[in-house]
């Protein structure tokens, strides 16, 4: 999940979003009680845990988008 690592072909449309997405990843992992490896190697992290982080990130991004579309999102959360 570290920037520039892994086999993902996904490209960020807004390159400045990389740091915000990384911060979101750490916040979600902390909320779930999952320790993110400092070296970026996820080989020792259970697939269930990395999937949980990704799923919660997706839910959070959808929630933020819905709030923005409805005009309820404050950018200084």
mmCIF file of the N, C-alpha and C atoms, coordinates in Angstrom:
data_MODEL
# 
_entry.id   MODEL 
# 
loop_
_atom_site.group_PDB 
_atom_site.id 
_atom_site.type_symbol 
_atom_site.label_atom_id 
_atom_site.label_alt_id 
_atom_site.label_comp_id 
_atom_site.label_asym_id 
_atom_site.label_entity_id 
_atom_site.label_seq_id 
_atom_site.pdbx_PDB_ins_code 
_atom_site.Cartn_x 
_atom_site.Cartn_y 
_atom_site.Cartn_z 
_atom_site.occupancy 
_atom_site.B_iso_or_equiv 
_atom_site.pdbx_formal_charge 
_atom_site.auth_seq_id 
_atom_site.auth_comp_id 
_atom_site.auth_asym_id 
_atom_site.auth_atom_id 
_atom_site.pdbx_PDB_model_num 
ATOM 1   N N  . UNK A 1 1  ? 0.808   -1.196  0.000   1.00 0.00 ? 1  UNK A N  1 
ATOM 2   C CA . UNK A 1 1  ? 0.000   0.000   0.000   1.00 0.00 ? 1  UNK A CA 1 
ATOM 3   C C  . UNK A 1 1  ? 0.850   1.259   0.000   1.00 0.00 ? 1  UNK A C  1 
ATOM 4   N N  . UNK A 1 2  ? 2.124   1.083   0.114   1.00 0.00 ? 2  UNK A N  1 
ATOM 5   C CA . UNK A 1 2  ? 2.983   2.250   0.110   1.00 0.00 ? 2  UNK A CA 1 
ATOM 6   C C  . UNK A 1 2  ? 3.032   2.839   -1.291  1.00 0.00 ? 2  UNK A C  1 
ATOM 7   N N  . UNK A 1 3  ? 3.210   4.129   -1.388  1.00 0.00 ? 3  UNK A N  1 
ATOM 8   C CA . UNK A 1 3  ? 3.250   4.816   -2.660  1.00 0.00 ? 3  UNK A CA 1 
ATOM 9   C C  . UNK A 1 3  ? 4.400   4.288   -3.498  1.00 0.00 ? 3  UNK A C  1 
ATOM 10  N N  . UNK A 1 4  ? 4.101   3.925   -4.759  1.00 0.00 ? 4  UNK A N  1 
ATOM 11  C CA . UNK A 1 4  ? 5.130   3.469   -5.665  1.00 0.00 ? 4  UNK A CA 1 
ATOM 12  C C  . UNK A 1 4  ? 5.529   2.014   -5.478  1.00 0.00 ? 4  UNK A C  1 
ATOM 13  N N  . UNK A 1 5  ? 4.843   1.290   -4.622  1.00 0.00 ? 5  UNK A N  1 
ATOM 14  C CA . UNK A 1 5  ? 5.176   -0.112  -4.394  1.00 0.00 ? 5  UNK A CA 1 
ATOM 15  C C  . UNK A 1 5  ? 3.992   -0.975  -4.771  1.00 0.00 ? 5  UNK A C  1 
ATOM 16  N N  . UNK A 1 6  ? 4.240   -2.250  -4.953  1.00 0.00 ? 6  UNK A N  1 
ATOM 17  C CA . UNK A 1 6  ? 3.171   -3.176  -5.259  1.00 0.00 ? 6  UNK A CA 1 
ATOM 18  C C  . UNK A 1 6  ? 2.967   -3.329  -6.749  1.00 0.00 ? 6  UNK A C  1 
ATOM 19  N N  . UNK A 1 7  ? 1.963   -4.121  -7.095  1.00 0.00 ? 7  UNK A N  1 
ATOM 20  C CA . UNK A 1 7  ? 1.711   -4.429  -8.498  1.00 0.00 ? 7  UNK A CA 1 
ATOM 21  C C  . UNK A 1 7  ? 0.576   -3.602  -9.077  1.00 0.00 ? 7  UNK A C  1 
ATOM 22  N N  . UNK A 1 8  ? 0.063   -2.661  -8.361  1.00 0.00 ? 8  UNK A N  1 
ATOM 23  C CA . UNK A 1 8  ? -1.085  -1.887  -8.817  1.00 0.00 ? 8  UNK A CA 1 
ATOM 24  C C  . UNK A 1 8  ? -0.720  -1.009  -10.011 1.00 0.00 ? 8  UNK A C  1 
ATOM 25  N N  . UNK A 1 9  ? -1.620  -0.969  -10.970 1.00 0.00 ? 9  UNK A N  1 
ATOM 26  C CA . UNK A 1 9  ? -1.447  -0.101  -12.131 1.00 0.00 ? 9  UNK A CA 1 
ATOM 27  C C  . UNK A 1 9  ? -2.240  1.187   -11.984 1.00 0.00 ? 9  UNK A C  1 
ATOM 28  N N  . UNK A 1 10 ? -2.841  1.389   -10.834 1.00 0.00 ? 10 UNK A N  1 
ATOM 29  C CA . UNK A 1 10 ? -3.655  2.580   -10.616 1.00 0.00 ? 10 UNK A CA 1 
ATOM 30  C C  . UNK A 1 10 ? -2.766  3.814   -10.600 1.00 0.00 ? 10 UNK A C  1 
ATOM 31  N N  . UNK A 1 11 ? -3.209  4.843   -11.293 1.00 0.00 ? 11 UNK A N  1 
ATOM 32  C CA . UNK A 1 11 ? -2.513  6.114   -11.332 1.00 0.00 ? 11 UNK A CA 1 
ATOM 33  C C  . UNK A 1 11 ? -3.380  7.164   -10.650 1.00 0.00 ? 11 UNK A C  1 
ATOM 34  N N  . UNK A 1 12 ? -2.771  7.979   -9.805  1.00 0.00 ? 12 UNK A N  1 
ATOM 35  C CA . UNK A 1 12 ? -3.524  9.060   -9.183  1.00 0.00 ? 12 UNK A CA 1 
ATOM 36  C C  . UNK A 1 12 ? -3.781  10.152  -10.207 1.00 0.00 ? 12 UNK A C  1 
ATOM 37  N N  . UNK A 1 13 ? -5.011  10.632  -10.240 1.00 0.00 ? 13 UNK A N  1 
ATOM 38  C CA . UNK A 1 13 ? -5.362  11.727  -11.140 1.00 0.00 ? 13 UNK A CA 1 
ATOM 39  C C  . UNK A 1 13 ? -4.768  13.019  -10.602 1.00 0.00 ? 13 UNK A C  1 
ATOM 40  N N  . UNK A 1 14 ? -4.843  13.201  -9.294  1.00 0.00 ? 14 UNK A N  1 
ATOM 41  C CA . UNK A 1 14 ? -4.282  14.376  -8.628  1.00 0.00 ? 14 UNK A CA 1 
ATOM 42  C C  . UNK A 1 14 ? -3.098  13.889  -7.799  1.00 0.00 ? 14 UNK A C  1 
ATOM 43  N N  . UNK A 1 15 ? -1.889  14.170  -8.249  1.00 0.00 ? 15 UNK A N  1 
ATOM 44  C CA . UNK A 1 15 ? -0.683  13.656  -7.595  1.00 0.00 ? 15 UNK A CA 1 
ATOM 45  C C  . UNK A 1 15 ? -0.550  14.143  -6.152  1.00 0.00 ? 15 UNK A C  1 
ATOM 46  N N  . UNK A 1 16 ? -1.081  15.318  -5.842  1.00 0.00 ? 16 UNK A N  1 
ATOM 47  C CA . UNK A 1 16 ? -1.003  15.855  -4.491  1.00 0.00 ? 16 UNK A CA 1 
ATOM 48  C C  . UNK A 1 16 ? -1.855  15.036  -3.514  1.00 0.00 ? 16 UNK A C  1 
ATOM 49  N N  . UNK A 1 17 ? -2.703  14.183  -4.024  1.00 0.00 ? 17 UNK A N  1 
ATOM 50  C CA . UNK A 1 17 ? -3.566  13.371  -3.173  1.00 0.00 ? 17 UNK A CA 1 
ATOM 51  C C  . UNK A 1 17 ? -2.806  12.225  -2.513  1.00 0.00 ? 17 UNK A C  1 
ATOM 52  N N  . UNK A 1 18 ? -1.602  11.919  -2.971  1.00 0.00 ? 18 UNK A N  1 
ATOM 53  C CA . UNK A 1 18 ? -0.847  10.780  -2.444  1.00 0.00 ? 18 UNK A CA 1 
ATOM 54  C C  . UNK A 1 18 ? -0.623  10.902  -0.939  1.00 0.00 ? 18 UNK A C  1 
ATOM 55  N N  . UNK A 1 19 ? -0.238  12.068  -0.478  1.00 0.00 ? 19 UNK A N  1 
ATOM 56  C CA . UNK A 1 19 ? 0.024   12.226  0.962   1.00 0.00 ? 19 UNK A CA 1 
ATOM 57  C C  . UNK A 1 19 ? -1.279  12.149  1.766   1.00 0.00 ? 19 UNK A C  1 
ATOM 58  N N  . UNK A 1 20 ? -2.366  12.683  1.227   1.00 0.00 ? 20 UNK A N  1 
ATOM 59  C CA . UNK A 1 20 ? -3.653  12.609  1.928   1.00 0.00 ? 20 UNK A CA 1 
ATOM 60  C C  . UNK A 1 20 ? -4.131  11.155  2.010   1.00 0.00 ? 20 UNK A C  1 
ATOM 61  N N  . UNK A 1 21 ? -3.939  10.391  0.946   1.00 0.00 ? 21 UNK A N  1 
ATOM 62  C CA . UNK A 1 21 ? -4.339  8.986   0.960   1.00 0.00 ? 21 UNK A CA 1 
ATOM 63  C C  . UNK A 1 21 ? -3.463  8.171   1.911   1.00 0.00 ? 21 UNK A C  1 
ATOM 64  N N  . UNK A 1 22 ? -2.180  8.490   1.966   1.00 0.00 ? 22 UNK A N  1 
ATOM 65  C CA . UNK A 1 22 ? -1.288  7.803   2.905   1.00 0.00 ? 22 UNK A CA 1 
ATOM 66  C C  . UNK A 1 22 ? -1.703  8.103   4.340   1.00 0.00 ? 22 UNK A C  1 
ATOM 67  N N  . UNK A 1 23 ? -2.036  9.351   4.621   1.00 0.00 ? 23 UNK A N  1 
ATOM 68  C CA . UNK A 1 23 ? -2.485  9.731   5.961   1.00 0.00 ? 23 UNK A CA 1 
ATOM 69  C C  . UNK A 1 23 ? -3.782  9.006   6.315   1.00 0.00 ? 23 UNK A C  1 
ATOM 70  N N  . UNK A 1 24 ? -4.687  8.908   5.359   1.00 0.00 ? 24 UNK A N  1 
ATOM 71  C CA . UNK A 1 24 ? -5.951  8.209   5.579   1.00 0.00 ? 24 UNK A CA 1 
ATOM 72  C C  . UNK A 1 24 ? -5.692  6.736   5.884   1.00 0.00 ? 24 UNK A C  1 
ATOM 73  N N  . UNK A 1 25 ? -4.743  6.136   5.185   1.00 0.00 ? 25 UNK A N  1 
ATOM 74  C CA . UNK A 1 25 ? -4.398  4.736   5.419   1.00 0.00 ? 25 UNK A CA 1 
ATOM 75  C C  . UNK A 1 25 ? -3.937  4.530   6.859   1.00 0.00 ? 25 UNK A C  1 
ATOM 76  N N  . UNK A 1 26 ? -3.066  5.410   7.346   1.00 0.00 ? 26 UNK A N  1 
ATOM 77  C CA . UNK A 1 26 ? -2.571  5.285   8.718   1.00 0.00 ? 26 UNK A CA 1 
ATOM 78  C C  . UNK A 1 26 ? -3.681  5.524   9.745   1.00 0.00 ? 26 UNK A C  1 
ATOM 79  N N  . UNK A 1 27 ? -4.566  6.481   9.474   1.00 0.00 ? 27 UNK A N  1 
ATOM 80  C CA . UNK A 1 27 ? -5.677  6.745   10.384  1.00 0.00 ? 27 UNK A CA 1 
ATOM 81  C C  . UNK A 1 27 ? -6.600  5.537   10.494  1.00 0.00 ? 27 UNK A C  1 
ATOM 82  N N  . UNK A 1 28 ? -6.946  4.956   9.346   1.00 0.00 ? 28 UNK A N  1 
ATOM 83  C CA . UNK A 1 28 ? -7.844  3.808   9.332   1.00 0.00 ? 28 UNK A CA 1 
ATOM 84  C C  . UNK A 1 28 ? -7.188  2.617   10.029  1.00 0.00 ? 28 UNK A C  1 
ATOM 85  N N  . UNK A 1 29 ? -5.922  2.371   9.740   1.00 0.00 ? 29 UNK A N  1 
ATOM 86  C CA . UNK A 1 29 ? -5.212  1.256   10.379  1.00 0.00 ? 29 UNK A CA 1 
ATOM 87  C C  . UNK A 1 29 ? -5.186  1.426   11.895  1.00 0.00 ? 29 UNK A C  1 
ATOM 88  N N  . UNK A 1 30 ? -4.945  2.656   12.342  1.00 0.00 ? 30 UNK A N  1 
ATOM 89  C CA . UNK A 1 30 ? -4.921  2.918   13.781  1.00 0.00 ? 30 UNK A CA 1 
ATOM 90  C C  . UNK A 1 30 ? -6.299  2.667   14.397  1.00 0.00 ? 30 UNK A C  1 
ATOM 91  N N  . UNK A 1 31 ? -7.350  3.118   13.721  1.00 0.00 ? 31 UNK A N  1 
ATOM 92  C CA . UNK A 1 31 ? -8.711  2.894   14.219  1.00 0.00 ? 31 UNK A CA 1 
ATOM 93  C C  . UNK A 1 31 ? -9.026  1.406   14.340  1.00 0.00 ? 31 UNK A C  1 
ATOM 94  N N  . UNK A 1 32 ? -8.481  0.610   13.416  1.00 0.00 ? 32 UNK A N  1 
ATOM 95  C CA . UNK A 1 32 ? -8.731  -0.826  13.412  1.00 0.00 ? 32 UNK A CA 1 
ATOM 96  C C  . UNK A 1 32 ? -7.752  -1.587  14.298  1.00 0.00 ? 32 UNK A C  1 
ATOM 97  N N  . UNK A 1 33 ? -6.749  -0.897  14.833  1.00 0.00 ? 33 UNK A N  1 
ATOM 98  C CA . UNK A 1 33 ? -5.762  -1.542  15.681  1.00 0.00 ? 33 UNK A CA 1 
ATOM 99  C C  . UNK A 1 33 ? -4.754  -2.373  14.921  1.00 0.00 ? 33 UNK A C  1 
ATOM 100 N N  . UNK A 1 34 ? -4.492  -2.002  13.663  1.00 0.00 ? 34 UNK A N  1 
ATOM 101 C CA . UNK A 1 34 ? -3.555  -2.729  12.809  1.00 0.00 ? 34 UNK A CA 1 
ATOM 102 C C  . UNK A 1 34 ? -2.273  -1.916  12.697  1.00 0.00 ? 34 UNK A C  1 
ATOM 103 N N  . UNK A 1 35 ? -1.146  -2.566  12.940  1.00 0.00 ? 35 UNK A N  1 
ATOM 104 C CA . UNK A 1 35 ? 0.157   -1.900  12.863  1.00 0.00 ? 35 UNK A CA 1 
ATOM 105 C C  . UNK A 1 35 ? 0.655   -1.918  11.421  1.00 0.00 ? 35 UNK A C  1 
ATOM 106 N N  . UNK A 1 36 ? 0.912   -0.740  10.855  1.00 0.00 ? 36 UNK A N  1 
ATOM 107 C CA . UNK A 1 36 ? 1.446   -0.615  9.504   1.00 0.00 ? 36 UNK A CA 1 
ATOM 108 C C  . UNK A 1 36 ? 2.959   -0.788  9.581   1.00 0.00 ? 36 UNK A C  1 
ATOM 109 N N  . UNK A 1 37 ? 3.557   -1.669  8.746   1.00 0.00 ? 37 UNK A N  1 
ATOM 110 C CA . UNK A 1 37 ? 5.009   -1.841  8.767   1.00 0.00 ? 37 UNK A CA 1 
ATOM 111 C C  . UNK A 1 37 ? 5.728   -0.554  8.346   1.00 0.00 ? 37 UNK A C  1 
ATOM 112 N N  . UNK A 1 38 ? 6.714   -0.156  9.114   1.00 0.00 ? 38 UNK A N  1 
ATOM 113 C CA . UNK A 1 38 ? 7.451   1.084   8.819   1.00 0.00 ? 38 UNK A CA 1 
ATOM 114 C C  . UNK A 1 38 ? 8.267   0.971   7.537   1.00 0.00 ? 38 UNK A C  1 
ATOM 115 N N  . UNK A 1 39 ? 8.698   -0.248  7.196   1.00 0.00 ? 39 UNK A N  1 
ATOM 116 C CA . UNK A 1 39 ? 9.504   -0.417  5.988   1.00 0.00 ? 39 UNK A CA 1 
ATOM 117 C C  . UNK A 1 39 ? 8.660   -0.558  4.725   1.00 0.00 ? 39 UNK A C  1 
ATOM 118 N N  . UNK A 1 40 ? 7.336   -0.590  4.870   1.00 0.00 ? 40 UNK A N  1 
ATOM 119 C CA . UNK A 1 40 ? 6.451   -0.666  3.716   1.00 0.00 ? 40 UNK A CA 1 
ATOM 120 C C  . UNK A 1 40 ? 6.224   -2.072  3.202   1.00 0.00 ? 40 UNK A C  1 
ATOM 121 N N  . UNK A 1 41 ? 6.852   -3.071  3.800   1.00 0.00 ? 41 UNK A N  1 
ATOM 122 C CA . UNK A 1 41 ? 6.691   -4.458  3.367   1.00 0.00 ? 41 UNK A CA 1 
ATOM 123 C C  . UNK A 1 41 ? 5.508   -5.079  4.097   1.00 0.00 ? 41 UNK A C  1 
ATOM 124 N N  . UNK A 1 42 ? 4.505   -5.482  3.334   1.00 0.00 ? 42 UNK A N  1 
ATOM 125 C CA . UNK A 1 42 ? 3.276   -6.014  3.916   1.00 0.00 ? 42 UNK A CA 1 
ATOM 126 C C  . UNK A 1 42 ? 3.235   -7.537  3.934   1.00 0.00 ? 42 UNK A C  1 
ATOM 127 N N  . UNK A 1 43 ? 4.353   -8.200  3.626   1.00 0.00 ? 43 UNK A N  1 
ATOM 128 C CA . UNK A 1 43 ? 4.406   -9.651  3.555   1.00 0.00 ? 43 UNK A CA 1 
ATOM 129 C C  . UNK A 1 43 ? 4.054   -10.353 4.849   1.00 0.00 ? 43 UNK A C  1 
ATOM 130 N N  . UNK A 1 44 ? 4.262   -9.684  5.970   1.00 0.00 ? 44 UNK A N  1 
ATOM 131 C CA . UNK A 1 44 ? 3.978   -10.296 7.268   1.00 0.00 ? 44 UNK A CA 1 
ATOM 132 C C  . UNK A 1 44 ? 2.631   -9.860  7.842   1.00 0.00 ? 44 UNK A C  1 
ATOM 133 N N  . UNK A 1 45 ? 1.898   -9.033  7.114   1.00 0.00 ? 45 UNK A N  1 
ATOM 134 C CA . UNK A 1 45 ? 0.593   -8.562  7.564   1.00 0.00 ? 45 UNK A CA 1 
ATOM 135 C C  . UNK A 1 45 ? -0.471  -9.477  6.950   1.00 0.00 ? 45 UNK A C  1 
ATOM 136 N N  . UNK A 1 46 ? -1.414  -9.898  7.759   1.00 0.00 ? 46 UNK A N  1 
ATOM 137 C CA . UNK A 1 46 ? -2.467  -10.799 7.270   1.00 0.00 ? 46 UNK A CA 1 
ATOM 138 C C  . UNK A 1 46 ? -3.278  -10.135 6.160   1.00 0.00 ? 46 UNK A C  1 
ATOM 139 N N  . UNK A 1 47 ? -3.617  -10.924 5.168   1.00 0.00 ? 47 UNK A N  1 
ATOM 140 C CA . UNK A 1 47 ? -4.418  -10.429 4.051   1.00 0.00 ? 47 UNK A CA 1 
ATOM 141 C C  . UNK A 1 47 ? -5.737  -9.861  4.543   1.00 0.00 ? 47 UNK A C  1 
ATOM 142 N N  . UNK A 1 48 ? -6.294  -10.471 5.551   1.00 0.00 ? 48 UNK A N  1 
ATOM 143 C CA . UNK A 1 48 ? -7.553  -9.996  6.131   1.00 0.00 ? 48 UNK A CA 1 
ATOM 144 C C  . UNK A 1 48 ? -7.394  -8.562  6.648   1.00 0.00 ? 48 UNK A C  1 
ATOM 145 N N  . UNK A 1 49 ? -6.256  -8.272  7.273   1.00 0.00 ? 49 UNK A N  1 
ATOM 146 C CA . UNK A 1 49 ? -6.015  -6.937  7.823   1.00 0.00 ? 49 UNK A CA 1 
ATOM 147 C C  . UNK A 1 49 ? -5.830  -5.897  6.723   1.00 0.00 ? 49 UNK A C  1 
ATOM 148 N N  . UNK A 1 50 ? -5.030  -6.227  5.695   1.00 0.00 ? 50 UNK A N  1 
ATOM 149 C CA . UNK A 1 50 ? -4.835  -5.254  4.617   1.00 0.00 ? 50 UNK A CA 1 
ATOM 150 C C  . UNK A 1 50 ? -6.136  -5.029  3.859   1.00 0.00 ? 50 UNK A C  1 
ATOM 151 N N  . UNK A 1 51 ? -6.937  -6.089  3.704   1.00 0.00 ? 51 UNK A N  1 
ATOM 152 C CA . UNK A 1 51 ? -8.242  -5.936  3.060   1.00 0.00 ? 51 UNK A CA 1 
ATOM 153 C C  . UNK A 1 51 ? -9.181  -5.075  3.880   1.00 0.00 ? 51 UNK A C  1 
ATOM 154 N N  . UNK A 1 52 ? -9.108  -5.214  5.201   1.00 0.00 ? 52 UNK A N  1 
ATOM 155 C CA . UNK A 1 52 ? -9.954  -4.390  6.077   1.00 0.00 ? 52 UNK A CA 1 
ATOM 156 C C  . UNK A 1 52 ? -9.576  -2.919  5.955   1.00 0.00 ? 52 UNK A C  1 
ATOM 157 N N  . UNK A 1 53 ? -8.273  -2.650  5.884   1.00 0.00 ? 53 UNK A N  1 
ATOM 158 C CA . UNK A 1 53 ? -7.828  -1.260  5.728   1.00 0.00 ? 53 UNK A CA 1 
ATOM 159 C C  . UNK A 1 53 ? -8.355  -0.702  4.415   1.00 0.00 ? 53 UNK A C  1 
ATOM 160 N N  . UNK A 1 54 ? -8.172  -1.442  3.327   1.00 0.00 ? 54 UNK A N  1 
ATOM 161 C CA . UNK A 1 54 ? -8.637  -0.984  2.015   1.00 0.00 ? 54 UNK A CA 1 
ATOM 162 C C  . UNK A 1 54 ? -10.145 -0.778  1.966   1.00 0.00 ? 54 UNK A C  1 
ATOM 163 N N  . UNK A 1 55 ? -10.875 -1.695  2.576   1.00 0.00 ? 55 UNK A N  1 
ATOM 164 C CA . UNK A 1 55 ? -12.336 -1.567  2.594   1.00 0.00 ? 55 UNK A CA 1 
ATOM 165 C C  . UNK A 1 55 ? -12.806 -0.352  3.359   1.00 0.00 ? 55 UNK A C  1 
ATOM 166 N N  . UNK A 1 56 ? -12.173 -0.087  4.502   1.00 0.00 ? 56 UNK A N  1 
ATOM 167 C CA . UNK A 1 56 ? -12.556 1.084   5.299   1.00 0.00 ? 56 UNK A CA 1 
ATOM 168 C C  . UNK A 1 56 ? -12.155 2.384   4.606   1.00 0.00 ? 56 UNK A C  1 
ATOM 169 N N  . UNK A 1 57 ? -11.011 2.376   3.914   1.00 0.00 ? 57 UNK A N  1 
ATOM 170 C CA . UNK A 1 57 ? -10.606 3.560   3.159   1.00 0.00 ? 57 UNK A CA 1 
ATOM 171 C C  . UNK A 1 57 ? -11.648 3.844   2.079   1.00 0.00 ? 57 UNK A C  1 
ATOM 172 N N  . UNK A 1 58 ? -12.076 2.808   1.372   1.00 0.00 ? 58 UNK A N  1 
ATOM 173 C CA . UNK A 1 58 ? -13.074 2.992   0.318   1.00 0.00 ? 58 UNK A CA 1 
ATOM 174 C C  . UNK A 1 58 ? -14.376 3.537   0.888   1.00 0.00 ? 58 UNK A C  1 
ATOM 175 N N  . UNK A 1 59 ? -14.827 2.980   2.005   1.00 0.00 ? 59 UNK A N  1 
ATOM 176 C CA . UNK A 1 59 ? -16.053 3.489   2.647   1.00 0.00 ? 59 UNK A CA 1 
ATOM 177 C C  . UNK A 1 59 ? -15.909 4.955   3.021   1.00 0.00 ? 59 UNK A C  1 
ATOM 178 N N  . UNK A 1 60 ? -14.757 5.302   3.585   1.00 0.00 ? 60 UNK A N  1 
ATOM 179 C CA . UNK A 1 60 ? -14.518 6.694   4.014   1.00 0.00 ? 60 UNK A CA 1 
ATOM 180 C C  . UNK A 1 60 ? -14.501 7.626   2.806   1.00 0.00 ? 60 UNK A C  1 
ATOM 181 N N  . UNK A 1 61 ? -13.845 7.214   1.700   1.00 0.00 ? 61 UNK A N  1 
ATOM 182 C CA . UNK A 1 61 ? -13.797 8.058   0.506   1.00 0.00 ? 61 UNK A CA 1 
ATOM 183 C C  . UNK A 1 61 ? -15.186 8.246   -0.100  1.00 0.00 ? 61 UNK A C  1 
ATOM 184 N N  . UNK A 1 62 ? -15.988 7.187   -0.106  1.00 0.00 ? 62 UNK A N  1 
ATOM 185 C CA . UNK A 1 62 ? -17.359 7.299   -0.618  1.00 0.00 ? 62 UNK A CA 1 
ATOM 186 C C  . UNK A 1 62 ? -18.161 8.244   0.271   1.00 0.00 ? 62 UNK A C  1 
ATOM 187 N N  . UNK A 1 63 ? -17.994 8.124   1.583   1.00 0.00 ? 63 UNK A N  1 
ATOM 188 C CA . UNK A 1 63 ? -18.705 8.999   2.518   1.00 0.00 ? 63 UNK A CA 1 
ATOM 189 C C  . UNK A 1 63 ? -18.316 10.461  2.290   1.00 0.00 ? 63 UNK A C  1 
ATOM 190 N N  . UNK A 1 64 ? -17.032 10.722  2.120   1.00 0.00 ? 64 UNK A N  1 
ATOM 191 C CA . UNK A 1 64 ? -16.566 12.093  1.876   1.00 0.00 ? 64 UNK A CA 1 
ATOM 192 C C  . UNK A 1 64 ? -17.146 12.620  0.566   1.00 0.00 ? 64 UNK A C  1 
ATOM 193 N N  . UNK A 1 65 ? -17.138 11.795  -0.473  1.00 0.00 ? 65 UNK A N  1 
ATOM 194 C CA . UNK A 1 65 ? -17.685 12.220  -1.766  1.00 0.00 ? 65 UNK A CA 1 
ATOM 195 C C  . UNK A 1 65 ? -19.173 12.525  -1.663  1.00 0.00 ? 65 UNK A C  1 
ATOM 196 N N  . UNK A 1 66 ? -19.908 11.680  -0.948  1.00 0.00 ? 66 UNK A N  1 
ATOM 197 C CA . UNK A 1 66 ? -21.342 11.930  -0.776  1.00 0.00 ? 66 UNK A CA 1 
ATOM 198 C C  . UNK A 1 66 ? -21.590 13.227  -0.031  1.00 0.00 ? 66 UNK A C  1 
ATOM 199 N N  . UNK A 1 67 ? -20.782 13.489  0.997   1.00 0.00 ? 67 UNK A N  1 
ATOM 200 C CA . UNK A 1 67 ? -20.937 14.728  1.754   1.00 0.00 ? 67 UNK A CA 1 
ATOM 201 C C  . UNK A 1 67 ? -20.598 15.942  0.892   1.00 0.00 ? 67 UNK A C  1 
ATOM 202 N N  . UNK A 1 68 ? -19.564 15.826  0.073   1.00 0.00 ? 68 UNK A N  1 
ATOM 203 C CA . UNK A 1 68 ? -19.204 16.931  -0.807  1.00 0.00 ? 68 UNK A CA 1 
ATOM 204 C C  . UNK A 1 68 ? -20.301 17.206  -1.823  1.00 0.00 ? 68 UNK A C  1 
ATOM 205 N N  . UNK A 1 69 ? -20.879 16.140  -2.366  1.00 0.00 ? 69 UNK A N  1 
ATOM 206 C CA . UNK A 1 69 ? -21.948 16.307  -3.337  1.00 0.00 ? 69 UNK A CA 1 
ATOM 207 C C  . UNK A 1 69 ? -23.185 16.935  -2.728  1.00 0.00 ? 69 UNK A C  1 
ATOM 208 N N  . UNK A 1 70 ? -23.415 16.664  -1.450  1.00 0.00 ? 70 UNK A N  1 
ATOM 209 C CA . UNK A 1 70 ? -24.587 17.237  -0.807  1.00 0.00 ? 70 UNK A CA 1 
ATOM 210 C C  . UNK A 1 70 ? -24.282 18.592  -0.158  1.00 0.00 ? 70 UNK A C  1 
ATOM 211 N N  . UNK A 1 71 ? -23.020 19.034  -0.211  1.00 0.00 ? 71 UNK A N  1 
ATOM 212 C CA . UNK A 1 71 ? -22.649 20.336  0.326   1.00 0.00 ? 71 UNK A CA 1 
ATOM 213 C C  . UNK A 1 71 ? -22.431 20.343  1.826   1.00 0.00 ? 71 UNK A C  1 
ATOM 214 N N  . UNK A 1 72 ? -22.253 19.173  2.457   1.00 0.00 ? 72 UNK A N  1 
ATOM 215 C CA . UNK A 1 72 ? -22.138 19.093  3.905   1.00 0.00 ? 72 UNK A CA 1 
ATOM 216 C C  . UNK A 1 72 ? -20.713 18.908  4.377   1.00 0.00 ? 72 UNK A C  1 
ATOM 217 N N  . UNK A 1 73 ? -19.758 18.766  3.471   1.00 0.00 ? 73 UNK A N  1 
ATOM 218 C CA . UNK A 1 73 ? -18.389 18.453  3.872   1.00 0.00 ? 73 UNK A CA 1 
ATOM 219 C C  . UNK A 1 73 ? -17.612 19.724  4.192   1.00 0.00 ? 73 UNK A C  1 
ATOM 220 N N  . UNK A 1 74 ? -16.918 19.691  5.312   1.00 0.00 ? 74 UNK A N  1 
ATOM 221 C CA . UNK A 1 74 ? -16.036 20.805  5.693   1.00 0.00 ? 74 UNK A CA 1 
ATOM 222 C C  . UNK A 1 74 ? -14.610 20.368  5.442   1.00 0.00 ? 74 UNK A C  1 
ATOM 223 N N  . UNK A 1 75 ? -13.844 21.098  4.681   1.00 0.00 ? 75 UNK A N  1 
ATOM 224 C CA . UNK A 1 75 ? -12.490 20.695  4.310   1.00 0.00 ? 75 UNK A CA 1 
ATOM 225 C C  . UNK A 1 75 ? -11.519 20.746  5.495   1.00 0.00 ? 75 UNK A C  1 
ATOM 226 N N  . UNK A 1 76 ? -11.874 21.354  6.599   1.00 0.00 ? 76 UNK A N  1 
ATOM 227 C CA . UNK A 1 76 ? -10.986 21.405  7.761   1.00 0.00 ? 76 UNK A CA 1 
ATOM 228 C C  . UNK A 1 76 ? -11.464 20.467  8.851   1.00 0.00 ? 76 UNK A C  1 
ATOM 229 N N  . UNK A 1 77 ? -11.719 19.212  8.491   1.00 0.00 ? 77 UNK A N  1 
ATOM 230 C CA . UNK A 1 77 ? -12.171 18.182  9.421   1.00 0.00 ? 77 UNK A CA 1 
ATOM 231 C C  . UNK A 1 77 ? -11.189 17.957  10.509  1.00 0.00 ? 77 UNK A C  1 
# 
